[in-house]
Amino acid sequence: MSVLQYFRPSALLPSSMLVSAAACCALMGPNLAAGAEATVNEKFADAEPAIQMLRDEAGKDRRDVVKRSMLLTESESKMFWPLYDEYRADMSKLGDRRVKLITDFAANKDGMSQDEAARLTQEAFDIDKEKIKVREEYVKKMTKVLSSRTVARFFHIDSKLDAIVNAQLAANIPLIH
């Protein structure tokens, strides 16, 4: 199943806004933090099981895309995949924050206060800053055991996958009123 298929409307979720949130969740990877705080706004709590199912499936799809695209040798694979799994776990935590941000936005889009708009904007910036920190950390970790070209290839692939998510989110999330 293609990564892009997660952006088609699903019978599992009642509104296009929830589909957008689910699409974000799906491509951010599975929620690995047991006992973590809610990853969706309470108004969308009934959609959380469907979102989690999509995330689990898309995490597998993302891994398959990376596997097909990386062209790793057997020895490179032994070093790469444990680091990849750590990286995706760290990015998943940021994905949880992004899902919460999107569902908070969706819950308040028609009557968002100035304070809420400022809070959501700052949270979006904070998530982006943290993503850069995580990527920089993993470039350092990966280049200790893999060639710089291999690491660059991975982050190029990862950026392309994130670009798909961002383009679909931009197309599906309405502007605030």
Sequence and secondary structure as in RCSB ss.txt:
>XXXX:A:sequence
MSVLQYFRPSALLPSSMLVSAAACCALMGPNLAAGAEATVNEKFADAEPAIQMLRDEAGKDRRDVVKRSMLLTES
ESKMFWPLYDEYRADMSKLGDRRVKLITDFAANKDGMSQDEAARLTQEAFDIDKEKIKVREEYVKKMTKVLSSRT
VARFFHIDSKLDAIVNAQLAANIPLIH
>XXXX:A:secstr
  GGGGGS  TTSSSHHHHHHHHHHHHH     TT   SS GGGGGGHHHHHHHHHHHHHHHHHHHHHHH   HH
HHHHHHHHHHHHHHHHHHHHHHHHHHHHHHHHHTTS  HHHHHHHHHHHHHHHHHHHHHHHHHHHHHHTTS HHH
HHHHHHHHHHHHHHHHHHHHHHS    
